[in-house]
Each structure stands twice: as C-alpha cells, then as structure tokens.
Amino acid sequence: MIRKVGFIGLGTMGQWMAANLIKAGFQLIVHDVASEAVAKTVEAGAAAADSPAEVGRQSDVVILMLPNTPDVQSVLFSNDGLIHTPPAKRLIVDMSTISPVAVRQFSADLAAKKIAFLDAPVSGGPTGARDASLTIMVGGDSDAFEMARPVLNALGTSVTHVGNAGAGQTLKLCNQLICGVNIQAICEALALARASGIDLSLLRQVLLGGSAVSWMLDKLGPAMIDRDPAAGFRIDLMLKDLKLVQELAFELSVPLPATALVTTQYLDARAHGEGSNGNQALFTVYDRSSNQAGPPKRASE
C-alpha cells in the first residue's frame, strides 16, 4: 500500500494537486525551487525535503509536475536526482507535459536501474487541479499503472492507461493541438461577430446549444468576450506545448498546418509582451489585426 507520496513541482497546478493528496490522506513530502510554494504546502500538512534525492529517500512513490523536459531530466538524473535514491516502490510518475521522445529514453534509462516510470500528463487546467477532476492519460507498464492508480484517483475523475511509455504524452499533445486550434476558431468567430455588431454573449449562448459547442467556448468564452487576459494556463506554456506538438509531427512527417498557424499567432502575442496572459487571450492578436481594440491589459496588471 502506498502511504508516503513525494511531490516535486509546486506551481499553479502542483499546489492544488498536492493539497488534494493531503486531503486524500497521503503523507506528502514536497520539494520545489520556490520556497514560498513549499512553505504554503507545508502549512497544509506536507513535509519539506531539500532535494529530489531526499524526496525519493522518504517516499513510497514520487510524482513530478514540472514546466519542461530539461527540468524533468534534471530531477531524475542530476547528482541529487531520483535515480540515485529511488522511492521505496521504485515508481516515479511524471505528470508534466514533456517530449514523448524524451519520455521513452527516460523510461529506458530508469528501467535499467529497475525503476518504473509512468508518463501521466493531465488535462483540465487549474480548475481541474483544484477540484481533483483532472483527466489523466497514462503511458508505461500496466503493473506500475495499477500500483499508481490509488494516488492518481485522488487527483482526477478520469484515469486511463493508454499504452506504453510516451503514449500519455502523445495523447496530451493531441489534446493541446485541439485546444489551440479551438481557441483560434473561437477568436476568429468573435472578431467577425464583433465587427458585425453582434452581441457576443448572445452569440456564445446560441453556439453552446448547437454543433459549435466546446469546452473552450463554455469555460473560456466569457473571458474572451470580456477581453480578460487573466492567466489560467499561460500563453508561454501553450507555446511550449505547441512546440512539442510540432517536434513530434516533424519526427513522424505529419503536416499540421492549423497547428503551425496558431503557433505563429501565439508567438505574435508573446512578441507583444503577452506571454504571461492566459491562453484564451489569443483574442489580442485578432483585436490588433482587425483594428477593433486598443492595447489590452496584461494578466499581471
């Protein structure tokens, strides 16, 4: 039975996920480069560790929730990495969104040390992390998945084993592709409707009852209509994910023209200093190109 869970990476998503593991009754050992995030989680009932290696030493399993592939690589393989002091159950679950190519290499390198590695990226954003309603797509060994399932069930309402190492990340990148293109389509529709003098809230209400309904239109539509750039999932992180999509597509020789276009538009937003805005704030690009609004607020303002 898993009692002690290590958790490395207490960003926006990670803090909520850590809190839910504590609520579920797990003993949590945490580490992050941001001391404020660690202190907040310790106040909620976790114990702090000084390094990834120390997290591994104190835990049954370890969860990672980190920004990018190099961060995961460092936590696994640096001098104070988990490979040197793996958790008692010899299981590491990476819930970050990173390269599926890297995942396969990490999994092989850890398997050589008899350490199981699951890639288990999530969908649902900060709200899903807060409410423990994430969708979790898991790649890796099926026995390791069954061992991790009680922990993952404390974080999400949909937990699915989708294949071998890297399969979870591939599904997540497909998810991000659809999300990006869907946001782009909504921005185009709003720009056209705004220029036509249509009531945008009424437009959204009508579309939610028809075949154009989507999670993005439902959850992010109000912020897009109000020109609210407040960050949930930041543009900078969306760009990181879309870059991973394009890298995988390049490796597999799969053309993705819509993904290429929306990536360029997000780059336009970042070039205008809007990388910290929420990913719904792609509307700023359409505001500029259609001359329908002045400079938007940034999420930090």
N, C-alpha and C positions, 0 to 999 in steps of 0.2 A: 504493500500500500504506500502511496506517495503522501507524505506529510509535509516535508520541507521543500519549498519551491524557491529556486533562485530566480531573480528577475533583473536583467540588465537592460537599461534604456528607459528612462522615466520622462519621456517627452509628453506631448499633449495626449497621445493615445496611451502611452505606457503608464502614466499616473493613474488613469481611470482603470486600466486593466489590473494593475497592482492592487488597487483598492478593492476590486471585486474578488480577487483571490483571497484577500484578508477576510472579506465578508463571508466567503465560502468556507472558511475555517482552516485554510492552509497557513502554515508558518512560513513567512516570506522573508527572504534575505535579498537585499537590493543593492545595486551599485549603479552610479551614473556620474558623469564628469561634472554635472551641475549639482553643487552641494545643497542648493535651495530645494531642488526636487527631492533629493534624498531625505532631507530634514522633514519635509511635508509628509512623505510616505512613512517615515519612522514614527511621526506623531499619530499616524493612523494605525500603528501596530506592527510595522515591519522592523527587522533588524538590518543594520547597515554593514556592508563589507567594504574593505579598502581597495579591492582589486577583483577582476574577473576570476582569478585563480582562487581567491578567498571565497567568493560566491560558490564556486564549484565544490570547494572543500566542505562547505557547510550544508549542501543541498542534496536532495534525492534526484531532482531533475532541474534543469536550468532553461529559462525562457529568455530569448533575445528579442528586443523591439528597438531596432536601431535605424538611423537615417539611410545608410547606403552600404554597398558591398564592401568597400575598404574598412568601414567600421566593424562589420561582422568578422571580416578576416582578422583584424587586429585582436578582437576579443577572443577569437578561437585560437590563434596561432602565435601571438606575441610572447615575449618572455614571461609575462604573467597571465597568459591565456589559459583557457579552459582545457586545452589539450594536455596540459601538464598536471592538472588536478581536476579530473572529470567528476561530475556528481556521482553519488552512490549507485544510482540506477544506470549510470553510463548512457544517459539520454539528454540530448540538447535539442530544444525546439526553437527554431528561428521563425519569428512571426513578422519580421521586417519584410519589405518589398525590395528584393535584390535580383541580380542576374541569375537566371536559371542555369546558365553555363557554369557560373561560379559555384552554385549550389551543388552541382554534380561533382565538381572537383573537391569541394569541402567535404562532402559526404564520403567520397572515396578515401580521402586522407584521414578522416576520423575513423572510418571503418577499419583501417589498418591498425589502429590502436584499440579496436574493439569498443568504439564509442558510436552509438546510433545518433543520426542527425535527421531531423524532420524539417522540411520547409513548410511553414504553415501561415502564409500571409492571410490578411483579413480584408474584408470589405464591410463598410458600414460607417466609417468615419468616426469622429469624436463622439457623436451621439450614440453610435452602436457600442463604442468602448465604454461609455458612461453607463449605459443601460444593460450591459452584458448581453447584447443582442447581435453581436458580430456574426458575419458569415465567414467561416474558417475553412480554407481549402488546403488539404494536407498531402504532401508528397513524401515518399520514403517507405521504409519497411513496415509491413502491416502489423507485425507484432509490436513494434515500437509505437505505432499509432494507437493500438489498443491500450498500451500502458499509459500513454499521454492523455487518453480520452477524458478521464475524470477532471483533469486540470483544464482542458480545452472547453469542456461543458460548462465550466464556471465563467467562461468568457464570451460564449456565443450561443445562439439558438440553432444554428445550422453548422454542423461539424462533419465534414465529408473527406474520406480518404480518396484521393483522385488519381493515384498512380505512384510511380517510382520517384526517386529523387529528382527534383526540378519541376515535377508536374504541377505542384501547388503554385509555384512562381509563374509558370506559363499561364495557368488559368487566371491568376491575378492580373497579369499583363493584358490578357484579353479583356478582362473587366475594365481596366483603366483605359484601354483603347475605346471601348464602347462609351464609357463615361465622358471622355474628352470630346468625342465626336458628337455625342448627345448635347453636351453643353454648348458646343459650337452651333448646332442646329437651332437650339432654343434662342441663342443670342441673335442669330440671323432673323428668326421669326419676330422677335421683339423689336429689332431695329426696323424691320419692314412695317410692322404694325404701328410703331411709334410715329414713323414718318407719315403714315396714312391717317393719323389722328384717332386710332382705335384705343379704347380703354383697355390697358394691358391687364389689369386684374380680371376684367370680364373675359378677355382672351384666354387667360390661364384657366379660368373656371370652365369655360366651354371645352378647351382642349383636354382637360382632365377627364371629361366624360366621353371622349372619343378615342380613336385609334392612335393619336399622338401622345397619349398619356405615358408618363415615365416617372421614375423615382426622382430624377433630377428636376423635372418640371414641378413636381409636387413639393419637394423639400427645399430646393434652391431657388425656385421660381420667384417667390416673394422678394428675396434679397436682390435678384437680378432686376425685377421691376422697380424696386426702390433705389436702385443703384447703390446698394450697400456692399462695400468691399470687405466687410469683416471676415477674418480668416477662420475657417474651419480646417479645411485641407488646403494648404498654401499653394500658390502658383509655382513656387520654386520646387516643391515636392512633386507636383503634377508633371513638371518638365523632366525631373529625374526619372519618373516612371515612363514617360513617353519616349525618352532616350533609350531606356531598356527595351521597350517595345520595338523600336527601330533597329537596335542592335541585333535582337533575335531575328527580326524579319530579314535583315541583311544576311545573317548567317544561313538562313534557310531559303534565301532567294524568293521571298514572298513580297510582292509590291503592295504597299499600303498608302495609297495616295491621300486618302482622307486624314490619316494619322499625320502624314507629312505636313499637310496644310494646317491642322490645328496646332501642331508643334510650333510652326512658324508664327502663328498668332499669339501663342503663349510667350514666345521669345520677344515679340513686339511689346507685350505687356511688361515683361521683365526689363526690357531696354528703357522703358519709361518709368522705371523705379517702382514697379508694382508687384515685384516678386513675393512680397510678404502678404499680399492680398489673398483672399480666398479664391479657389479655382473658379467659382461662379463669376468672378469679376472679369472674366474674358469680355464681358459687355463693354468694357472701356475701349477695347480695340475697335468695336463697331461704332461706339459713340464718336471716336476720332474720325474714322473713315467715312461716316455719314454726316459728320458735322452737326450732330444732334445734342451735344452737351459740352460744357467746359471741362477743365481738368478735374477728375474725380478725387475724392478723398482717398488716402491710403489707409490700410487697415490699422496702422499704428497711430493714426491721428485722432 
